[in-house]
């Protein structure tokens, strides 16, 4: 679950840094978010590969992989838009839009992963 939560946390931190006017720090946090999002997408791909072909969770794993990969692309676009050295006044609109789009795609994946991880623990706790 940590590979799904880290990019979301870094993206939220990026938006906070932008709100404080620390655009250079936000850019570096966003570069870290690129690596975290790609790691999350690779982890989702590994989860999909480990499932048997006719398993009931294959469709959900494919959807999760698609969302993670799309989120990684959005994070990469946001970081690339901010990387231009000609930006002195602020953040380009594409940088903010890419960050928000990545959040909208990756946050449901993180929540689904948390529910999937926490549901067996909750059932065991209720059985006691």
C-alpha positions as semicolon CSV with decimal commas, in nm:
position;residue;x (nm);y (nm);z (nm)
1;X;0,000;0,000;0,000
2;X;0,291;0,236;0,060
3;X;0,377;0,237;-0,309
4;X;0,023;0,361;-0,379
5;X;0,014;0,621;-0,098
6;X;0,355;0,785;-0,143
7;X;0,284;0,954;-0,478
8;X;-0,045;1,093;-0,346
9;X;0,129;1,235;-0,039
10;X;0,404;1,389;-0,248
11;X;0,152;1,544;-0,486
12;X;-0,040;1,697;-0,196
13;X;0,289;1,827;-0,055
14;X;0,367;1,978;-0,397
15;X;0,041;2,170;-0,394
16;X;0,109;2,292;-0,040
17;X;0,456;2,412;-0,141
18;X;0,308;2,593;-0,439
19;X;0,053;2,756;-0,212
20;X;0,335;2,882;0,008
21;X;0,521;3,022;-0,293
22;X;0,807;2,770;-0,274
23;X;0,792;2,672;-0,640
24;X;1,147;2,539;-0,664
25;X;1,093;2,308;-0,366
26;X;0,760;2,199;-0,516
27;X;0,940;2,108;-0,837
28;X;1,189;1,887;-0,653
29;X;0,910;1,718;-0,459
30;X;0,733;1,660;-0,790
31;X;1,045;1,497;-0,933
32;X;1,038;1,259;-0,634
33;X;0,670;1,198;-0,706
34;X;0,761;1,088;-1,060
35;X;0,982;0,813;-0,920
36;X;0,720;0,714;-0,662
37;X;0,441;0,701;-0,923
38;X;0,649;0,485;-1,155
39;X;0,733;0,253;-0,865
40;X;0,361;0,229;-0,786
41;X;0,282;0,147;-1,148
42;X;0,552;-0,121;-1,155
43;X;0,416;-0,265;-0,831
44;X;0,066;-0,276;-0,980
45;X;0,207;-0,450;-1,287
46;X;0,378;-0,706;-1,063
47;X;0,050;-0,768;-0,881
48;X;-0,124;-0,826;-1,214
49;X;0,143;-1,066;-1,337
50;X;0,120;-1,274;-1,019
51;X;-0,257;-1,334;-1,060
52;X;-0,374;-1,649;-1,238
53;X;-0,535;-1,584;-1,577
54;X;-0,893;-1,666;-1,472
55;X;-0,877;-1,511;-1,126
56;X;-1,175;-1,293;-1,029
57;X;-0,945;-1,002;-0,946
58;X;-0,780;-0,971;-1,288
59;X;-1,015;-0,698;-1,413
60;X;-0,964;-0,490;-1,099
61;X;-0,587;-0,538;-1,121
62;X;-0,590;-0,425;-1,484
63;X;-0,790;-0,115;-1,394
64;X;-0,552;-0,039;-1,108
65;X;-0,253;-0,077;-1,340
66;X;-0,414;0,154;-1,595
67;X;-0,481;0,419;-1,330
68;X;-0,129;0,394;-1,187
69;X;0,029;0,422;-1,531
70;X;-0,194;0,715;-1,627
71;X;-0,115;0,885;-1,297
72;X;0,259;0,840;-1,359
73;X;0,219;1,001;-1,701
74;X;0,033;1,297;-1,549
75;X;0,302;1,344;-1,285
76;X;0,570;1,332;-1,553
77;X;0,387;1,591;-1,763
78;X;0,348;1,818;-1,458
79;X;0,719;1,790;-1,376
80;X;0,819;1,852;-1,737
81;X;0,600;2,161;-1,756
82;X;0,764;2,305;-1,445
83;X;1,118;2,224;-1,555
84;X;1,150;2,504;-1,806
85;X;1,401;2,761;-1,681
86;X;1,208;3,054;-1,830
87;X;0,945;3,033;-1,560
88;X;1,023;3,307;-1,312
89;X;0,682;3,437;-1,209
90;X;0,510;3,119;-1,101
91;X;0,384;2,780;-1,197
92;X;0,256;2,711;-1,549
93;X;-0,106;2,605;-1,579
94;X;-0,005;2,269;-1,725
95;X;0,206;2,200;-1,416
96;X;-0,085;2,255;-1,181
97;X;-0,333;2,075;-1,407
98;X;-0,105;1,773;-1,435
99;X;-0,062;1,760;-1,060
100;X;-0,436;1,778;-0,995
101;X;-0,511;1,522;-1,269
102;X;-0,259;1,283;-1,117
103;X;-0,421;1,328;-0,777
104;X;-0,764;1,257;-0,922
105;X;-0,638;0,936;-1,082
106;X;-0,411;0,810;-0,803
107;X;-0,619;0,891;-0,494
108;X;-0,894;0,633;-0,569
109;X;-0,625;0,372;-0,631
110;X;-0,473;0,449;-0,292
111;X;-0,812;0,424;-0,122
112;X;-0,893;0,094;-0,294
113;X;-0,555;-0,043;-0,190
114;X;-0,614;0,066;0,169
115;X;-0,956;-0,102;0,175
116;X;-0,815;-0,418;0,020
117;X;-0,532;-0,429;0,273
118;X;-0,745;-0,336;0,575
119;X;-1,051;-0,554;0,508
120;X;-0,890;-0,886;0,613
121;X;-0,749;-0,723;0,925
122;X;-1,091;-0,587;1,015
123;X;-1,254;-0,928;0,962
124;X;-0,996;-1,094;1,187
125;X;-1,049;-0,830;1,455
126;X;-1,426;-0,875;1,443
127;X;-1,391;-1,255;1,466
128;X;-1,217;-1,226;1,802
